[in-house]
Amino acid sequence: MFYQYKVGAQVMSQGPDGVVFDLTDGGGVLIFRFSRPTAVEKREFKRVISIKFAVVDDIIFVLSRLGTGPYWQDAPYYRARSRNLAHIDTPGEGQGLAIHAMLIDSSTGVLVAQKLFSPDHDTSVGLLRAIQGQPEIPDYDARLDRVTAAYSTEALVRRAVEC
């Protein structure tokens, strides 16, 4: 299925702030939902997006940071909820996972900015292996509640170094 995303168009409904990661057959999708993104947030989005990941109790947390700021955000990921994922292709040597990043104004659902980027090869391969090996988690929502109550985003970032 083909989707066209145009800056300035409403691409989703209004909703809470946060970051969402999904994996499709075409690559990753990373959505940053900020209420009325500031000029600084827009500029940092356009500069660079850093990616790490951590696995806690079988839940994968994709950790992202806009620009060079100190603040990381976490997006829990569960493969069984990826509706547009039938297969996972591992990137070749020197290549990374293609990720479509979108900055969306959560108060309106309007796409503010978008870009395509790729984490380095090792991070991409590690993340895809973690996703391929993620087991079924029948109690996913309860487990996610427990993990997010026990680990701050900063603690997840510290764990990501060990992945």
C-alpha positions in Angstrom: 0.0 0.0 0.0 1.3 3.5 -0.9 0.8 6.5 1.4 1.7 10.1 0.5 2.7 12.4 3.3 2.7 16.1 2.7 4.1 18.7 5.1 1.2 20.9 6.1 -1.4 18.2 5.7 -3.3 16.5 8.5 -1.9 13.0 8.6 -3.5 11.7 11.8 -6.0 12.7 14.4 -5.2 14.8 17.4 -3.7 12.9 20.3 -1.2 12.9 23.1 2.4 13.9 22.9 4.9 11.1 22.6 7.1 9.1 20.2 5.9 6.0 18.3 8.1 3.5 16.4 6.8 0.9 14.0 8.4 -1.4 11.5 6.9 -2.1 8.1 8.1 -4.2 5.1 9.4 -0.9 3.7 11.4 0.1 6.8 11.0 1.9 10.1 8.5 4.7 10.9 9.4 7.1 13.8 6.7 9.6 14.7 7.4 12.5 17.1 4.1 14.0 18.3 4.7 17.4 20.0 1.9 19.9 20.8 2.7 23.0 18.8 6.4 22.2 18.0 8.7 25.1 18.8 11.2 26.6 16.3 14.0 24.9 18.3 12.2 21.4 18.1 11.7 21.9 14.3 15.4 22.9 13.8 16.7 19.9 16.0 14.4 17.5 14.1 16.0 18.6 10.8 19.5 18.4 12.1 20.1 14.8 13.3 18.1 12.0 15.0 20.1 9.7 17.2 18.8 6.1 17.8 19.5 3.5 20.4 17.5 0.6 21.7 17.1 -1.4 24.9 15.3 -4.6 25.6 13.7 -5.0 29.0 11.5 -8.0 29.8 11.2 -8.8 26.1 9.9 -5.3 25.3 12.0 -3.4 22.9 12.4 0.3 23.6 13.5 2.5 20.6 15.3 5.5 22.1 15.6 8.6 20.1 17.0 12.1 20.5 16.5 15.1 18.3 19.7 17.1 17.5 22.4 17.1 20.1 20.2 17.9 23.1 20.4 15.9 26.3 16.8 14.6 26.2 16.0 11.1 24.9 12.5 9.8 24.3 11.4 6.2 24.4 9.0 4.3 22.2 8.0 0.8 23.3 7.8 -1.7 20.4 6.0 -5.0 20.1 6.4 -6.8 16.8 3.0 -8.5 17.0 1.3 -5.1 16.7 3.0 -4.2 13.5 0.2 -4.6 11.0 2.3 -3.9 7.9 5.2 -6.2 8.7 5.4 -9.6 6.9 9.2 -9.9 6.6 12.4 -8.3 7.9 15.3 -7.7 5.6 18.7 -7.3 7.1 20.7 -4.4 5.6 23.8 -5.2 3.7 27.3 -4.3 4.9 27.7 -0.6 5.5 23.9 0.0 5.2 21.3 0.7 7.8 17.6 0.5 8.4 15.7 3.2 6.4 13.5 5.1 8.8 10.8 7.7 7.8 10.7 10.2 10.6 7.8 12.6 11.0 7.3 15.5 13.3 3.6 16.0 13.9 1.7 18.7 15.8 -0.2 16.5 18.2 -2.8 19.3 18.8 -3.9 19.2 15.1 -2.4 16.0 13.6 -0.6 18.1 11.0 2.7 17.0 9.6 5.2 19.7 10.4 8.4 18.1 9.0 9.6 14.8 7.7 12.8 13.1 6.6 14.4 9.8 5.8 17.4 8.7 7.8 19.3 5.6 8.8 21.0 4.6 12.0 24.5 3.0 11.6 24.8 -0.6 10.4 25.5 -2.1 13.8 22.5 -0.4 15.5 20.3 -1.3 12.6 21.3 -5.0 12.6 21.0 -5.2 16.4 17.6 -3.7 16.4 16.3 -5.9 13.6 17.7 -9.0 15.3 16.0 -8.0 18.6 12.7 -7.6 16.7 13.1 -10.9 14.9 13.8 -12.7 18.1 11.1 -10.9 20.2 8.8 -13.6 21.6 5.0 -13.5 21.9 4.0 -11.5 25.0 0.4 -12.4 25.9 0.5 -10.0 28.9 2.2 -7.2 26.9 0.1 -4.2 28.2 0.6 -5.3 31.9 4.2 -6.0 31.3 4.7 -2.6 29.6 3.1 -0.9 32.6 5.4 -2.7 35.0 8.6 -1.9 33.0 7.7 1.8 32.4 7.0 2.1 36.2 10.4 0.6 37.0 12.6 2.3 34.4 12.9 5.9 33.5 13.9 6.9 29.9 17.3 7.8 31.3 17.7 4.3 32.8 16.7 2.8 29.4 19.3 4.9 27.7 21.9 3.6 30.2 20.8 0.0 29.4 21.1 0.6 25.7 24.8 0.8 25.9 24.8 -2.8 26.9 22.8 -4.0 23.9 
